[in-house]
């Protein structure tokens, strides 16, 4: 029987000075309801759905309502212990949990455990047993991993003033009376203030490796761990000159990260290298001291930045060197302070594995994903140009080659991504086809076999058959083939082609391609535009092209646009568009409107610009209705407000008796209200406009004194 975990157990984090994170939505958001203060270690636990149960700094236990549990004060951990506490669910139960605490001081310290019943106290939780001693001389280190039997749990610490690891097995019956001691690696010598006890201990999520950081000894050591026996073996020194503090493994268990608190550095080791110590890479020197590193439910590693309101993040921890994308102080805690610690968890909650079988090109290459939790959804990217699959155990057709397969597993709280590189043997070649676009008028027949040659990519059609399907499932199962005569209508569709070898037992492969059909605009000739030529009878006028757009777009498919051109060639090539207020350049000039719809589908229609002999009301507005020649510098002369449009004009001004008083021309363009050297009285006066190509116009105005 395998213990059922859910990725939600690690969704809620409380640490530092009342800082908190919630991973329930996938990526974390700061939360501000926590009551915990811790210079270093803390731990928290949620249920499988990500609902908070309780948390502690090793001294006080707060329930899901952020209230101290009954009997929840006075635990013998220490908020200044690197890994002050870790919570472990008792196997086979729903509501019993152990809190294991570390404190390097022998008096009211050591390695102890307390028991929490989350169903007690009306569901608010209660500490039912407290501070039960396991060993009175330990370092500030503790890590948790699932037993090989899939049910029990190992809790591992390191003894103080010793070179021994100490492992306790938790079973459905409780703590095993037999603890496992492994004497291996460097000795942690006793010192006055127990500083040598500082530093993190981490087991890899798959349970195969364990790393110990000894900050004030400037050492980090890597070991093998046996999840069946609890034994620690095979010591390898990684660092002997740096104040290493925190550590974490990548989700795929191939890369190790450690922090150097004094040097303010983040270091990376390749666990697949022949000499792991020599694979060390300095990823960054940070502006603050880094503390704990903790793998999160979203597959990223978060780094505590001492006395700072931000965390640094390793965004792609499965990648070597800069590919891991370490971003410094990139996650804001909303004003709350982080110290050196982050919560410790059962590392098995973060266990994942990707497997693949039947790695023959053209065959059904099968995939499976394992984790400590049951995903709510899986999304597989097969490392080629194919569509993403959301099946739990998908199969996929490959060409020969090497591929990186990525699976994204969703859970109630977020998602994680894992990768696996696979090599596929020879199979029928698949040539992917680019998306084909069509402009259709309602619908259009399309021959699917027109794609066969491109799909075969030079392979002989006498050796392979190509059959088309509407879905990947149909293509994989070779059911419901499509007829060659496929009817296209407006919209996009992805079709699948199964390429099968005609040889007995031959392999097959599946290609997909997209057809995008767009509705053509309607070619309806619009009305001609008319305008007055105004005072100047030159067959020229200004036309508002924007006013024509509404008529042209009426009845067209949605989101069509219109542009105007002076020639059909310009409209075809989309050169030299005209717009807005347009002055015709020829009599009865033809303009061309290009109507463009989705997918670039277009039609070109034409209309004429017709100029009529008439005056616009605006033509008359250029003549003032009155003027006041009183010498105040304002409106002292009568003159037209705008250009007449030709220099060959004259305006004759008369009094009420028909006497010619003034002739206005281009060079003498105003009248000051005088005649023969004397001021004329307030009265109405008349004018006549005439000239070349000007239709005579008569009007009057007032002189006011």
C-alpha positions as CSV (number, residue, x, y, z in Angstrom):
1,X,0.0,0.0,0.0
2,X,1.3,3.5,-0.9
3,X,0.5,6.5,1.2
4,X,-1.7,9.0,-0.7
5,X,-0.2,12.5,-0.9
6,X,-1.6,15.5,-2.5
7,X,0.6,18.4,-3.8
8,X,-1.6,20.8,-1.8
9,X,0.2,19.8,1.5
10,X,2.9,22.4,0.7
11,X,0.6,25.2,-0.5
12,X,0.8,27.5,2.5
13,X,4.1,28.8,3.8
14,X,4.7,30.9,7.0
15,X,8.1,32.1,7.9
16,X,10.2,35.2,8.9
17,X,8.4,38.1,10.4
18,X,4.8,37.1,9.8
19,X,5.5,36.5,6.1
20,X,3.5,34.1,4.2
21,X,2.8,32.6,0.7
22,X,-0.1,30.8,-0.8
23,X,0.4,28.6,-3.8
24,X,-3.2,27.6,-4.2
25,X,-3.5,29.5,-7.5
26,X,-0.3,27.9,-8.9
27,X,2.0,30.9,-8.7
28,X,2.4,32.2,-5.1
29,X,0.7,35.3,-3.6
30,X,1.7,36.9,-0.4
31,X,-0.6,36.3,2.6
32,X,-0.7,38.4,5.8
33,X,-2.7,36.3,8.2
34,X,0.3,34.4,9.8
35,X,1.3,34.9,13.4
36,X,4.7,33.3,13.2
37,X,8.0,35.0,13.9
38,X,11.2,33.0,13.2
39,X,14.7,34.1,12.7
40,X,15.3,30.8,10.9
41,X,13.3,27.6,10.6
42,X,9.6,27.0,10.5
43,X,7.2,24.4,9.0
44,X,3.5,24.3,7.9
45,X,1.1,21.7,6.6
46,X,-2.1,21.8,4.6
47,X,-4.4,19.1,3.5
48,X,-4.3,17.5,0.1
49,X,-6.5,20.2,-1.3
50,X,-4.2,22.9,-0.1
51,X,-6.3,24.0,2.9
52,X,-4.1,25.2,5.8
53,X,-4.1,22.9,8.9
54,X,-1.4,24.4,11.2
55,X,2.1,25.8,11.3
56,X,4.9,26.3,13.9
57,X,8.3,27.9,14.5
58,X,9.3,25.0,16.7
59,X,8.1,26.8,19.8
60,X,4.4,27.7,19.3
61,X,1.8,25.9,17.2
62,X,-0.9,27.9,15.4
63,X,-4.0,26.3,14.0
64,X,-5.7,27.0,10.6
65,X,-7.4,30.0,12.2
66,X,-4.0,31.4,13.3
67,X,-4.8,30.8,17.0
68,X,-2.4,29.0,19.3
69,X,-3.6,25.5,19.8
70,X,-4.4,24.2,23.3
71,X,-1.1,22.9,24.7
72,X,0.6,24.5,21.6
73,X,3.0,26.8,23.4
74,X,6.3,25.8,24.9
75,X,7.7,23.4,22.4
76,X,11.4,22.8,22.9
77,X,12.4,23.8,19.4
78,X,14.0,27.2,18.7
79,X,12.9,29.9,16.2
80,X,16.6,30.5,15.7
81,X,17.3,26.9,14.7
82,X,18.1,26.5,11.0
83,X,15.5,23.8,10.6
84,X,13.6,24.3,13.8
85,X,10.8,21.9,13.0
86,X,9.1,19.7,10.4
87,X,5.6,18.3,10.3
88,X,4.9,14.6,9.4
89,X,1.5,13.1,9.0
90,X,1.1,9.7,10.8
91,X,0.7,7.0,8.1
92,X,-2.7,5.5,7.9
93,X,-4.5,8.4,9.7
94,X,-6.3,11.5,8.6
95,X,-5.8,13.9,11.5
96,X,-2.7,12.8,13.5
97,X,0.5,14.7,12.9
98,X,4.0,14.7,14.4
99,X,6.0,17.9,14.9
100,X,9.8,17.0,15.1
101,X,11.9,19.8,16.6
102,X,15.6,20.5,16.7
103,X,17.5,22.5,19.3
104,X,21.3,22.0,19.7
105,X,21.2,22.9,23.4
106,X,20.9,19.8,25.7
107,X,18.7,21.5,28.3
108,X,15.1,21.7,27.1
109,X,16.5,21.0,23.6
110,X,17.7,18.1,21.5
111,X,15.6,16.2,19.0
112,X,12.0,15.9,20.1
113,X,8.5,15.3,18.8
114,X,5.0,16.5,19.7
115,X,1.7,15.1,18.5
116,X,-1.2,17.2,17.0
117,X,-4.7,16.0,16.5
118,X,-6.3,18.3,14.0
119,X,-9.8,16.9,14.7
120,X,-9.6,17.7,18.4
121,X,-11.0,20.8,20.0
122,X,-13.9,20.9,17.7
123,X,-11.7,20.8,14.6
124,X,-9.5,23.6,15.7
125,X,-6.7,21.2,16.6
126,X,-4.8,20.4,19.8
127,X,-1.3,19.4,20.8
128,X,-2.0,16.1,22.6
129,X,1.6,15.2,23.5
130,X,4.6,17.4,23.7
131,X,8.4,17.5,23.8
132,X,9.0,13.7,23.8
133,X,12.8,13.3,23.7
134,X,14.5,11.2,21.0
135,X,18.1,12.4,21.3
136,X,19.5,15.2,23.4
137,X,22.4,16.2,21.2
138,X,21.6,17.1,17.6
139,X,22.3,19.8,15.1
140,X,19.8,22.3,13.7
141,X,19.0,19.9,10.8
142,X,16.1,17.7,9.9
143,X,14.7,16.3,6.7
144,X,11.8,14.0,5.8
145,X,11.4,11.4,3.0
146,X,8.9,8.6,2.3
147,X,10.0,5.0,3.1
148,X,10.6,2.6,0.2
149,X,7.5,0.7,1.2
150,X,5.4,3.7,0.1
151,X,3.7,3.9,3.5
152,X,6.1,4.8,6.3
153,X,8.3,8.0,6.6
154,X,11.9,8.6,7.5
155,X,12.9,11.6,9.6
156,X,16.7,12.2,9.4
157,X,18.9,14.5,11.5
158,X,22.6,14.9,12.3
159,X,24.0,14.4,15.8
160,X,26.0,17.1,17.4
161,X,29.6,16.5,18.5
162,X,29.5,13.5,16.2
163,X,29.8,12.4,12.6
164,X,26.6,10.3,12.8
165,X,23.3,10.7,11.1
166,X,20.2,9.7,13.1
167,X,17.1,8.4,11.3
168,X,13.7,7.6,12.8
169,X,11.0,5.5,11.0
170,X,7.4,6.6,11.5
171,X,4.8,3.9,10.8
172,X,1.1,3.5,11.2
173,X,1.8,2.2,14.7
174,X,3.9,5.3,15.6
175,X,7.7,5.8,15.9
176,X,9.7,2.6,15.5
177,X,11.7,1.8,18.6
178,X,14.7,1.1,16.5
179,X,16.5,4.3,15.3
180,X,19.1,4.0,12.6
181,X,22.6,5.6,13.1
182,X,25.0,6.1,10.1
183,X,28.5,7.0,11.0
184,X,29.8,8.8,7.9
185,X,31.2,12.1,6.8
186,X,32.8,14.9,8.8
187,X,32.4,15.2,12.6
188,X,30.5,18.2,14.0
189,X,32.8,19.3,16.9
190,X,31.2,20.8,20.0
191,X,31.6,24.5,20.5
192,X,30.6,27.0,23.2
193,X,27.6,28.6,21.4
194,X,26.7,25.5,19.3
195,X,27.3,27.5,16.1
196,X,28.8,24.4,14.5
197,X,25.2,22.9,14.6
198,X,23.9,25.5,12.1
199,X,23.1,24.6,8.5
200,X,20.5,22.7,6.5
201,X,20.0,19.0,5.8
202,X,18.0,18.0,2.7
203,X,17.0,14.6,1.2
204,X,16.4,14.6,-2.6
205,X,12.7,14.2,-3.5
206,X,13.4,10.8,-5.0
207,X,15.0,9.7,-1.7
208,X,18.3,8.7,-3.2
209,X,20.6,11.5,-2.0
210,X,21.1,13.7,1.1
211,X,23.1,16.8,1.5
212,X,24.4,18.3,4.8
213,X,25.5,22.0,5.1
214,X,27.8,22.9,8.1
215,X,27.9,26.7,8.0
216,X,30.6,27.5,10.5
217,X,32.7,24.5,9.4
218,X,32.6,25.9,5.8
219,X,31.6,22.4,4.6
220,X,28.9,20.8,2.4
221,X,28.8,17.0,2.0
222,X,26.7,14.9,-0.4
223,X,25.7,11.3,0.5
224,X,23.5,8.4,-0.7
225,X,20.4,7.6,1.2
226,X,18.6,4.2,1.4
227,X,14.9,4.6,1.8
228,X,14.6,0.9,2.8
229,X,17.1,0.9,5.6
230,X,17.5,4.6,6.5
231,X,21.2,4.3,6.1
232,X,23.4,7.2,4.9
233,X,26.5,6.2,2.9
234,X,29.1,7.4,0.3
235,X,30.3,10.7,1.7
236,X,31.5,13.2,-1.0
237,X,32.9,16.6,0.0
238,X,31.5,19.3,-2.2
239,X,32.7,22.5,-0.4
240,X,35.3,23.1,2.3
241,X,35.9,26.8,2.1
242,X,32.5,28.5,2.1
243,X,29.8,29.3,4.8
244,X,27.2,27.1,3.1
245,X,23.8,27.3,4.8
246,X,20.7,26.3,2.7
247,X,20.4,23.6,0.1
248,X,17.8,22.2,-2.3
249,X,17.6,19.6,-5.1
250,X,16.0,20.2,-8.5
251,X,12.7,18.5,-9.1
252,X,14.4,16.0,-11.4
253,X,17.0,15.2,-8.7
254,X,19.9,16.0,-11.1
255,X,21.0,19.4,-9.8
256,X,21.9,20.7,-6.3
257,X,21.8,24.3,-5.2
258,X,23.4,25.7,-2.0
259,X,23.6,29.1,-0.4
260,X,26.6,30.8,1.1
261,X,25.4,33.1,3.8
262,X,28.6,35.1,4.5
263,X,29.8,35.3,0.9
264,X,26.2,36.0,-0.3
265,X,26.5,33.5,-3.1
266,X,24.3,30.8,-4.8
267,X,26.2,27.8,-6.0
268,X,25.0,25.0,-8.4
269,X,26.3,21.4,-8.7
270,X,25.6,18.9,-11.5
271,X,24.8,15.6,-9.8
272,X,25.2,13.7,-13.1
273,X,28.8,14.7,-13.4
274,X,31.6,12.3,-12.9
275,X,33.2,14.7,-10.4
276,X,30.3,16.5,-8.7
277,X,32.5,18.8,-6.7
278,X,34.3,20.0,-9.8
279,X,31.0,20.8,-11.5
280,X,30.4,23.8,-9.1
281,X,29.0,26.9,-10.8
282,X,28.7,30.3,-9.2
283,X,25.3,31.4,-10.3
284,X,25.2,34.8,-8.6
285,X,26.5,37.1,-5.8
286,X,23.5,38.6,-4.0
287,X,22.9,42.0,-2.4
288,X,21.8,40.3,0.8
289,X,22.7,37.1,2.6
290,X,20.8,34.2,1.2
291,X,19.4,31.6,3.7
292,X,17.2,28.7,3.1
293,X,16.3,27.3,-0.3
294,X,13.0,25.5,-0.7
295,X,11.4,23.7,-3.7
296,X,7.8,24.8,-4.1
297,X,4.7,23.2,-5.5
298,X,5.1,25.2,-8.8
299,X,8.5,23.5,-9.5
300,X,10.5,26.6,-8.7
301,X,13.1,27.0,-5.8
302,X,12.6,30.1,-3.6
303,X,15.6,31.6,-1.7
304,X,15.3,33.4,1.6
305,X,16.9,36.8,1.6
306,X,17.9,37.8,5.1
307,X,16.0,40.8,6.6
308,X,14.4,41.6,3.2
309,X,10.9,41.9,2.0
310,X,11.6,39.9,-1.2
311,X,12.6,36.4,-2.1
312,X,14.9,35.4,-5.0
313,X,13.7,32.6,-7.3
314,X,15.3,29.8,-9.4
315,X,12.7,29.6,-12.1
316,X,14.0,26.6,-14.0
317,X,15.9,24.5,-11.5
318,X,16.2,21.5,-13.8
319,X,18.5,23.5,-16.1
320,X,22.3,23.9,-15.7
321,X,24.1,27.2,-15.4
322,X,22.2,30.4,-16.4
323,X,19.5,28.3,-17.9
324,X,18.1,27.9,-14.4
325,X,17.0,31.6,-14.6
326,X,17.9,32.8,-11.1
327,X,16.1,36.1,-10.6
328,X,17.3,38.2,-7.6
329,X,14.8,39.8,-5.2
330,X,12.1,39.1,-7.8
331,X,9.2,38.0,-5.5
332,X,7.7,40.7,-3.3
333,X,6.4,39.6,0.1
334,X,4.0,42.6,0.3
335,X,6.0,44.4,3.0
336,X,6.6,41.4,5.3
337,X,10.2,40.5,6.2
338,X,11.9,37.3,5.4
339,X,14.8,36.2,7.7
340,X,17.1,33.2,7.0
341,X,14.5,30.5,7.0
342,X,11.8,29.0,4.8
343,X,9.4,26.2,5.8
344,X,10.6,22.6,5.9
345,X,8.4,19.9,4.3
346,X,8.3,16.2,3.7
347,X,10.4,16.1,0.5
348,X,8.3,13.3,-0.9
349,X,5.5,15.8,-1.4
350,X,7.7,17.2,-4.2
351,X,8.6,13.8,-5.8
352,X,7.9,13.4,-9.6
353,X,9.0,11.0,-12.3
354,X,8.4,10.9,-16.1
355,X,8.7,7.5,-17.9
356,X,8.4,6.5,-21.6
357,X,8.2,3.2,-23.4
358,X,8.0,1.7,-26.9
359,X,10.5,4.2,-28.4
360,X,10.1,3.1,-32.0
361,X,9.3,5.7,-34.6
362,X,5.8,5.3,-35.9
363,X,4.8,3.2,-32.9
364,X,2.7,4.3,-29.9
365,X,5.4,5.7,-27.7
366,X,3.7,5.7,-24.3
367,X,4.3,8.1,-21.4
368,X,3.5,8.1,-17.7
369,X,3.9,10.6,-14.9
370,X,4.4,9.6,-11.2
371,X,4.2,11.9,-8.2
372,X,3.4,11.9,-4.6
373,X,0.1,13.4,-5.5
374,X,-2.7,12.6,-7.9
375,X,-2.8,15.3,-10.6
376,X,-6.0,17.0,-11.5
377,X,-4.8,17.4,-15.1
378,X,-1.8,16.6,-17.2
379,X,-0.5,18.4,-20.3
380,X,2.1,16.8,-22.4
381,X,4.4,18.6,-24.9
382,X,6.1,15.9,-26.9
383,X,9.1,18.0,-28.0
384,X,8.1,18.3,-31.6
385,X,5.6,20.3,-33.6
386,X,2.6,18.2,-32.5
387,X,-0.4,19.4,-30.4
388,X,-0.4,19.2,-26.7
389,X,-2.1,16.2,-25.1
390,X,-4.1,16.3,-21.9
391,X,-4.3,12.5,-21.5
392,X,-3.1,10.9,-18.3
393,X,-1.0,8.2,-20.1
394,X,-0.7,9.5,-23.7
395,X,1.0,7.9,-26.6
396,X,2.7,9.7,-29.4
397,X,4.1,9.1,-32.8
398,X,7.7,10.3,-33.4
399,X,10.2,10.6,-36.2
400,X,13.6,9.2,-35.5
401,X,15.7,11.5,-33.3
402,X,16.1,12.8,-29.8
403,X,13.3,14.7,-28.1
404,X,12.7,16.6,-24.8
405,X,9.3,15.7,-23.5
406,X,7.7,18.1,-21.1
407,X,4.7,17.2,-18.8
408,X,2.8,19.8,-16.9
409,X,0.9,18.4,-13.9
410,X,-1.9,20.5,-12.4
411,X,-3.2,20.1,-8.9
412,X,-5.4,22.0,-6.5
413,X,-2.9,24.7,-5.9
414,X,-0.9,25.1,-9.1
415,X,1.1,23.1,-11.5
416,X,4.6,21.8,-12.0
417,X,6.5,20.9,-15.2
418,X,9.0,18.1,-15.6
419,X,11.1,17.0,-18.7
420,X,12.5,13.8,-20.0
421,X,14.8,13.3,-23.0
422,X,14.0,10.3,-25.2
423,X,15.6,8.9,-28.4
424,X,13.3,7.4,-31.1
425,X,14.4,5.0,-33.7
426,X,13.7,5.3,-37.5
427,X,10.1,5.6,-38.7
428,X,8.2,7.0,-41.6
429,X,9.1,10.6,-42.2
430,X,6.5,13.2,-41.4
431,X,6.7,16.6,-43.1
432,X,4.7,19.2,-41.2
433,X,2.6,21.5,-43.4
434,X,2.2,25.2,-42.7
435,X,-1.3,26.6,-42.0
436,X,-3.2,27.0,-45.3
437,X,-5.6,30.0,-45.6
438,X,-8.6,30.3,-47.9
439,X,-11.1,33.0,-48.8
440,X,-14.5,31.5,-49.1
441,X,-17.9,32.7,-50.2
442,X,-20.0,30.6,-47.9
443,X,-18.2,27.3,-48.5
444,X,-15.7,25.7,-50.9
445,X,-14.7,22.2,-51.9
446,X,-11.1,21.2,-50.9
447,X,-9.2,18.1,-51.9
448,X,-7.4,16.6,-48.9
449,X,-5.2,14.5,-51.1
450,X,-3.6,17.7,-52.4
451,X,-1.5,17.5,-49.2
452,X,-0.2,14.0,-49.7
453,X,3.0,14.8,-51.6
454,X,4.0,17.4,-49.1
455,X,3.3,15.1,-46.2
456,X,5.3,12.3,-47.7
457,X,8.2,14.7,-48.2
458,X,9.8,12.7,-51.0
459,X,8.8,9.3,-49.7
460,X,7.3,7.1,-52.4
461,X,3.4,7.0,-52.5
462,X,3.8,3.3,-53.5
463,X,5.4,2.6,-50.2
464,X,3.2,4.6,-47.9
465,X,-0.5,5.5,-47.6
466,X,-1.9,8.8,-46.3
467,X,-5.3,8.9,-44.7
468,X,-6.9,11.9,-43.2
469,X,-8.9,12.3,-40.0
470,X,-10.8,15.0,-38.1
471,X,-9.2,14.2,-34.7
472,X,-6.0,12.9,-33.2
473,X,-7.9,10.1,-31.6
474,X,-9.4,9.0,-34.9
475,X,-6.0,9.0,-36.5
476,X,-4.4,7.0,-33.7
477,X,-7.2,4.4,-33.8
478,X,-7.5,4.6,-37.6
479,X,-11.3,5.1,-37.5
480,X,-13.7,7.5,-39.2
481,X,-11.5,8.5,-42.2
482,X,-12.4,11.7,-44.0
483,X,-13.5,11.7,-47.7
484,X,-11.0,13.4,-50.1
485,X,-13.6,16.0,-51.0
486,X,-13.6,18.2,-47.8
487,X,-16.0,21.1,-47.5
488,X,-14.4,24.3,-46.2
489,X,-16.5,26.9,-44.4
490,X,-15.4,30.0,-42.5
491,X,-13.3,29.1,-39.5
492,X,-10.2,27.2,-38.5
493,X,-9.8,23.4,-38.3
494,X,-6.9,21.1,-37.5
495,X,-6.8,17.9,-39.5
496,X,-4.6,14.8,-38.9
497,X,-3.0,12.5,-41.5
498,X,-1.9,9.0,-40.7
499,X,1.1,8.0,-42.8
500,X,1.4,4.2,-42.8
501,X,4.0,1.9,-44.3
502,X,2.5,-0.5,-46.8
503,X,5.0,-3.1,-45.8
504,X,3.8,-5.8,-43.4
505,X,4.0,-4.7,-39.8
506,X,5.2,-1.3,-41.0
507,X,5.3,1.7,-38.7
508,X,3.0,4.6,-38.9
509,X,3.2,8.3,-38.0
510,X,0.7,11.1,-37.6
511,X,1.0,14.6,-38.9
512,X,-1.4,17.5,-38.3
513,X,-2.0,20.7,-40.3
514,X,-4.4,23.6,-40.0
515,X,-6.9,25.0,-42.6
516,X,-8.0,28.5,-41.9
517,X,-11.0,29.7,-44.1
518,X,-12.1,33.3,-44.0
519,X,-15.3,34.8,-45.4
520,X,-14.7,37.1,-48.4
521,X,-16.1,40.6,-48.3
522,X,-19.1,41.3,-50.6
523,X,-18.3,43.2,-53.8
524,X,-21.2,45.7,-53.9
525,X,-20.7,48.9,-55.8
526,X,-21.3,51.9,-53.6
527,X,-23.1,55.1,-54.5
528,X,-21.2,57.9,-56.3
529,X,-20.1,60.9,-54.2
530,X,-21.3,64.4,-55.2
531,X,-20.1,67.8,-54.1
532,X,-20.5,71.5,-55.1
533,X,-17.7,73.2,-57.0
534,X,-18.4,76.4,-55.0
535,X,-17.8,79.9,-56.1
536,X,-15.1,78.9,-58.6
537,X,-16.6,76.9,-61.5
538,X,-13.5,74.7,-62.0
539,X,-15.1,71.2,-61.6
540,X,-13.0,70.8,-58.4
541,X,-14.4,70.0,-54.9
542,X,-13.5,68.3,-51.6
543,X,-15.1,65.0,-50.8
544,X,-15.3,63.3,-47.4
545,X,-14.2,59.8,-48.0
546,X,-14.9,58.7,-44.4
547,X,-18.7,59.3,-45.2
548,X,-18.5,56.7,-47.9
549,X,-17.0,54.0,-45.5
550,X,-20.3,53.3,-43.6
551,X,-22.1,52.5,-46.9
552,X,-19.3,50.3,-48.1
553,X,-19.1,48.3,-44.9
554,X,-22.9,47.8,-44.6
555,X,-23.6,44.1,-44.9
556,X,-20.0,43.1,-44.9
557,X,-18.5,40.4,-42.6
558,X,-17.4,41.7,-39.1
559,X,-14.2,43.5,-38.7
560,X,-13.7,44.5,-42.3
561,X,-11.8,47.7,-43.1
562,X,-11.8,50.1,-46.1
563,X,-9.0,52.0,-47.8
564,X,-9.2,54.2,-50.9
565,X,-6.9,54.5,-53.9
566,X,-6.7,56.6,-57.1
567,X,-6.1,53.6,-59.3
568,X,-7.1,49.9,-59.3
569,X,-3.4,48.9,-59.5
570,X,-2.7,50.9,-56.3
571,X,-5.7,49.2,-54.7
572,X,-4.4,45.7,-55.7
573,X,-0.8,46.5,-54.4
574,X,-2.0,48.6,-51.4
575,X,0.1,51.6,-52.6
576,X,-0.5,55.3,-52.0
577,X,-3.8,55.2,-50.1
578,X,-5.9,58.4,-49.8
579,X,-8.2,59.2,-46.9
580,X,-10.3,61.9,-45.2
581,X,-11.0,65.1,-47.0
582,X,-10.0,64.4,-50.6
583,X,-9.9,66.9,-53.5
584,X,-10.6,65.4,-56.9
585,X,-7.9,65.7,-59.6
586,X,-10.1,65.0,-62.6
587,X,-13.6,65.5,-63.8
588,X,-15.9,62.6,-62.9
589,X,-12.9,60.9,-61.3
590,X,-13.1,57.2,-60.3
591,X,-11.8,56.1,-56.9
592,X,-11.2,52.5,-55.8
593,X,-12.1,51.1,-52.4
594,X,-10.3,48.0,-51.1
595,X,-12.4,46.1,-48.6
596,X,-10.2,43.9,-46.4
597,X,-11.6,41.3,-44.0
598,X,-10.1,38.5,-41.8
599,X,-7.2,36.6,-43.2
600,X,-6.4,39.3,-45.7
601,X,-9.4,38.4,-47.9
602,X,-10.4,41.4,-50.0
603,X,-12.6,42.9,-52.7
604,X,-12.1,46.1,-54.7
605,X,-15.1,48.2,-55.7
606,X,-15.2,51.6,-57.5
607,X,-17.3,54.8,-57.4
608,X,-17.1,58.2,-59.0
609,X,-16.6,61.7,-57.6
610,X,-19.2,64.0,-59.3
611,X,-18.8,67.8,-59.1
612,X,-22.0,69.8,-59.5
613,X,-22.2,73.5,-60.3
614,X,-23.6,74.9,-57.1
615,X,-22.5,77.0,-54.1
616,X,-22.0,75.6,-50.7
617,X,-23.5,77.5,-47.8
618,X,-19.9,77.7,-46.6
619,X,-19.1,79.8,-49.7
620,X,-21.2,82.6,-48.4
621,X,-19.8,82.6,-45.0
622,X,-16.6,84.2,-46.2
623,X,-18.3,87.6,-46.6
624,X,-18.7,89.6,-43.4
625,X,-22.2,90.7,-42.4
626,X,-21.0,94.0,-40.9
627,X,-18.0,96.0,-39.9
628,X,-17.3,98.9,-37.5
629,X,-14.8,101.4,-38.8
630,X,-14.5,103.4,-35.6
631,X,-10.7,103.4,-35.3
632,X,-10.5,101.0,-32.4
633,X,-8.4,98.5,-34.3
634,X,-11.0,95.8,-34.3
635,X,-13.2,95.1,-37.4
636,X,-12.3,98.5,-38.9
637,X,-12.4,97.2,-42.5
638,X,-14.6,95.0,-44.6
639,X,-12.8,92.1,-46.2
640,X,-13.4,88.5,-47.1
641,X,-12.6,85.9,-44.4
642,X,-10.9,83.4,-46.7
643,X,-9.3,83.1,-50.1
644,X,-11.7,83.4,-53.1
645,X,-9.7,80.6,-54.8
646,X,-8.5,82.7,-57.8
647,X,-6.6,86.0,-58.1
648,X,-8.8,87.0,-61.0
649,X,-11.7,88.4,-59.1
650,X,-13.2,91.8,-58.1
651,X,-15.8,92.8,-55.5
652,X,-17.7,96.1,-56.2
653,X,-19.3,97.8,-53.3
654,X,-22.4,100.1,-53.8
655,X,-24.5,102.3,-51.5
656,X,-28.3,102.1,-51.5
657,X,-28.5,104.5,-54.4
658,X,-26.3,102.3,-56.7
659,X,-23.3,104.5,-56.4
660,X,-20.0,102.5,-56.8
661,X,-17.9,103.2,-53.7
662,X,-15.0,100.7,-53.9
663,X,-13.6,97.9,-56.0
664,X,-11.8,95.2,-54.0
665,X,-9.2,93.1,-55.8
666,X,-6.4,90.7,-54.9
667,X,-4.0,93.6,-54.4
668,X,-6.5,96.0,-52.7
669,X,-8.5,93.6,-50.6
670,X,-10.6,95.7,-48.1
671,X,-12.7,98.8,-47.7
672,X,-12.5,101.2,-44.7
673,X,-16.0,102.7,-45.0
674,X,-14.9,106.0,-46.7
675,X,-15.6,107.6,-50.1
676,X,-13.8,110.5,-51.6
677,X,-12.0,111.0,-48.3
678,X,-15.0,111.2,-46.0
679,X,-16.6,108.7,-43.6
680,X,-19.9,107.2,-44.9
681,X,-22.8,106.9,-42.4
682,X,-24.1,103.7,-40.8
683,X,-26.2,102.0,-43.4
684,X,-26.6,98.9,-45.5
685,X,-24.3,98.5,-48.5
686,X,-24.3,96.1,-51.4
687,X,-21.5,94.1,-53.1
688,X,-21.1,92.1,-56.3
689,X,-18.5,89.4,-56.7
690,X,-17.4,88.6,-60.3
691,X,-14.3,87.3,-62.1
692,X,-12.8,84.5,-64.2
693,X,-14.6,81.2,-63.7
694,X,-16.7,82.8,-61.0
695,X,-20.5,82.8,-61.0
696,X,-21.6,86.3,-60.1
697,X,-22.7,86.5,-56.5
698,X,-24.5,89.5,-54.9
699,X,-24.9,90.3,-51.2
700,X,-25.0,93.0,-48.6
701,X,-23.6,94.0,-45.3
702,X,-24.0,96.7,-42.6
703,X,-21.6,99.6,-41.7
704,X,-22.0,100.4,-38.0
705,X,-20.4,103.4,-36.3
